Amino acid sequence: MRLETIAIDRIRQTAGHVRGLRSLASVAGLSRSIEQVGVLHPVLVQPEGDGYRLIAGYRRLLAAAAAGLTEIPALVLTHDPDACHVQLVENLQREDLNPLEKARAVKAYMDATGLSKRAVANKLGIPRTTITDWLDLLNVDERYQRAVVDNFRGGDSPLTVSHVAEARALAARLGSPGIVKALLDAVLAYHLSKAETRAVARLVRENRDLSIRDAVRAVRPNLDERGAEGPEDADVPLDQRNLNELVQAIDRSAATMRRLAHLSGRFLDEETKAQLLERFRVLHEMTREAMDRLANPPSDDRTARTQSKRRRVKRPG
């Protein structure tokens, strides 16, 4: 392997590249970074004909070209490695690759090489259980796949790869494929944690006549189904339901902010930065007003006067 500087137009992308292009915005951000500090990590290529075949570094190559560079540093493989393997390892190490992308990449690698899950795990240095969990994601409905990706990106979905693996393991144990949907629907409806989902699955395994809903009730006695008002909710006052929803929303928002605390505006374009700052300004003002109302509630006299005014209706004529 040797390090060279190669003309960008001599590098060809591998057909069916493992990762593909995630978003133009991500390339634009990296391009601005390259304009400021250059290409910090070389791409990986292999000689092919009168040029080179790209093995790893697709996004860096696009961003360098977008930054106006005509050449890029590259590590040139001097032997004939398993290019798909190198691509897969390079991409699985990326923190921004979501679980569905990882699952598709591993499946493509298995199809191309004919290797078993155990062999792939050994070759990649990844636990076989992790490989199995990723591949399980390819065997559930698309709406569950979207929910897992949403959770990975910090959205409202509670669904993770672990939830999917737990549901499929339960279905295999009971010989009941339909229970996958039942358990995953319960996770989405009740925002079950991983621990709660394991507890529900254990109850159903040990009591096969027990429904998923009854198992959820056993795990969470004060059941609160977000987004759906059932007969049980009728006994809960509206103000209490609203309060519960507010607390859950605050907790989810706080968790998302902690998860994304590492993000920086350094490589954001001005328009995106302005939009985020405006959203935070509005949120900050709403939070300040809510805290003022909690810290300084209106007096009983003020409340009574306000309610009295609302009850007085001026009759015409």
Secondary structure, DSSP 8 states (H G I E B T S, - for coil): -EEEEEEGGGEE--TT-SS----HHHHHHHHHHHHHH---S-EEEEEETTEEEEEE-HHHHHHHHHTT-SEEEEEE--S---HHHHHHHHHHT-TT--HHHHHHHHHHHHHHH---HHHHHHHHT--HHHHHHHHHGGGS-HHHHHHHHHHHTT-S----HHHHHHHHHHHHHHT-TTHHHHHHHHHHHHT--HHHHHHHHHHHHH-TT--HHHHHHHH-SS---TT---GGGGGS-HHHHHHHHHHHHHHHHHHHHHHTTT--STT--HHHHHHHHHHHHHHHHHHHHHHHHHHS---HHHHHHHHHHHH------
